[in-house]
Amino acid sequence: MSIFESIQAAEKKAEGIRARALREADALVEKTRIESEEKARKLYAEASSEEQRINAEIEQSVLKKAKEIETQTQRTVEELRGLVEERRERAVDFILGKVFEL
């Protein structure tokens, strides 16, 4: 085999190696892309699940606080009714006392 033929054979072999390396690199890039997309989908699903859990927790907290406020409002209303009734009775007694003084 002549030097020229040896050089051609070496170049052809190098082309084959280069082509194989490109195919392997492309395959690796594709594999990485697929894995990255899968990880992104998984992270998104986890985040969505966590968001739903947090929203449910917030909703429960809001409902609990609303119930506490309602309970406190009812207590305040009852206390005010008692005061109104007491003062009404005193006012009636006062007015009747003034009427009978005349």
N, C-alpha and C positions, 0 to 999 in steps of 0.2 A: 504494500500500500504506500502510495506516495505521500509526501508531506501535505500536499494540497488536499488529498482525499482524507487524510487524518484530521486536518483542520475542519473540513466540511463535516465529517462525522462528529467531531467535538462540538461544532456549532449546532448541529442537528440535535445532539444529545442535550446541549444546554437549553435549546428551545423547548425540548420536551420537559426538562426539569423546571424551566420557567413557567410553562403552561400548567404543569401539575401544581406548582407553588401558587399560581394565581387561582386555580380551581379550589385548592385547599383554603386559601385566604378568603375567597368568596363564600365558601361553605361555612367557614368560621364566623364571618361577618353575619351571614344569614342566621346561623345558630344563635349568635349573641343577640341579634335583633329579636328573634322569637322568644328567647329567654327573658329579655328585657321587657317585652310587651306582656308576657305572662306575669312577671313580677309586678308590673304596673297595674295590671288588672286585679291581682291579688291585693295589692296595697289599697287600691280604690275600693274594693269590696270590703276590706277591713275598716277603712275609714267610714264608709257608708254605714256599716253595722254599728260602729262606735257612735256615729252621729245620731242614729236612731235610738241607741241606748241613752245617750245624753239627753236627747229631746224628751224621751219618756220620763227620765229622771226629773227634768225641769218641769214637765207637766205635772208630775206628782207633787213636787215642791210647791208649785203655784196653787194646786188644788188644796193642799194642806194649809197653806198660808191663807187662802180665801176662806176656808172653814174656820180657822182661828180668828180671822177678822170678823166673820159673821157671828161667831160665838161672843166675842168681845162686844160687838155692836148690840147684840141682844141683852147682854148684861147691863150695858150702859142705858139702853132703853128702859129696862126694868127699874134700874136705880132712879132714872128721871121720872118715871111714872110714880114711883113711891114718893119722891120729893114733891111732885105736882099734887098728888093726893093729899099729902100732909099739909102743904101750904094752902090748898083749896079749903081743907077743913078749918085751918086757922083763920083764913079769910072769912069764911062763913060765920064762924064763931065771933070774930071781931065785928062783922057787920051786924049780926044779930044782937051783939052786946050794945052797939051804938043805937040800934033801933029801939031796944028796950030801955035805954037810958033816957030816951026822949019821952 
